[in-house]
């Protein structure tokens, strides 16, 4: 029995190490139950990153909204 579990994004199922290719999976997770919650974990992390002020680049230092990125700012 495997000590690591993965969530397959193609089949939407939990797999062991011998499953689908790595680019189609999330993990590893320490248990089948954790792997079953993979998409919820991703959503939680994305929400935290979206609201992290260290990564909030929607405003310039002077408070103006940015349009674009780097040399593509307007």
C-alpha positions as CSV (number, residue, x, y, z in Angstrom):
1,X,0.0,0.0,0.0
2,X,1.3,3.5,-0.9
3,X,2.2,6.1,1.7
4,X,1.4,8.9,-0.7
5,X,-1.7,9.7,-2.6
6,X,-2.4,12.1,-5.5
7,X,-5.5,13.7,-7.0
8,X,-5.8,13.1,-10.7
9,X,-7.2,16.2,-12.5
10,X,-8.0,14.1,-15.6
11,X,-10.0,11.3,-13.9
12,X,-11.0,13.3,-10.8
13,X,-10.0,10.5,-8.6
14,X,-7.4,9.7,-5.9
15,X,-4.4,7.7,-7.1
16,X,-1.3,6.1,-5.7
17,X,2.2,6.8,-7.0
18,X,1.7,4.5,-10.0
19,X,-1.1,6.6,-11.4
20,X,-1.3,9.2,-14.2
21,X,1.6,11.4,-15.2
22,X,2.7,14.1,-12.7
23,X,1.5,17.1,-14.8
24,X,-2.1,15.8,-14.5
25,X,-2.0,15.4,-10.7
26,X,-1.9,17.3,-7.4
27,X,0.1,16.0,-4.5
28,X,1.5,14.0,-2.9
29,X,-0.8,13.9,0.1
30,X,-0.3,11.8,3.2
31,X,-3.7,10.2,3.1
32,X,-6.5,9.3,0.7
33,X,-8.8,11.7,2.6
34,X,-6.4,14.6,2.2
35,X,-6.0,13.8,-1.6
36,X,-9.8,13.8,-1.9
37,X,-9.8,17.4,-0.6
38,X,-7.1,18.5,-3.1
39,X,-9.3,21.0,-5.0
40,X,-10.5,22.5,-1.8
41,X,-6.9,22.9,-0.6
42,X,-6.0,24.6,-3.9
43,X,-9.0,27.0,-3.6
44,X,-8.0,27.9,0.0
45,X,-4.4,28.6,-1.0
46,X,-5.5,30.7,-4.0
47,X,-7.8,32.7,-1.9
48,X,-5.1,33.3,0.7
49,X,-2.6,34.3,-2.0
50,X,-5.1,36.6,-3.8
51,X,-5.7,38.5,-0.5
52,X,-2.0,38.5,0.7
53,X,-0.9,42.2,0.7
54,X,2.7,41.1,-0.1
55,X,1.4,39.8,-3.4
56,X,-1.1,42.6,-4.1
57,X,0.2,44.3,-7.2
58,X,-3.1,45.9,-8.3
59,X,-1.8,49.4,-7.2
60,X,1.3,51.4,-7.9
61,X,3.2,52.8,-4.9
62,X,1.2,56.0,-5.3
63,X,-2.1,54.2,-5.2
64,X,-2.9,54.3,-8.9
65,X,-4.4,51.2,-10.5
66,X,-1.9,49.5,-12.8
67,X,-2.9,48.6,-16.3
68,X,-0.6,45.9,-17.5
69,X,2.7,44.6,-16.1
70,X,6.3,45.8,-16.3
71,X,7.1,47.4,-19.7
72,X,3.5,46.8,-20.7
73,X,2.0,49.1,-18.1
74,X,0.0,51.9,-19.6
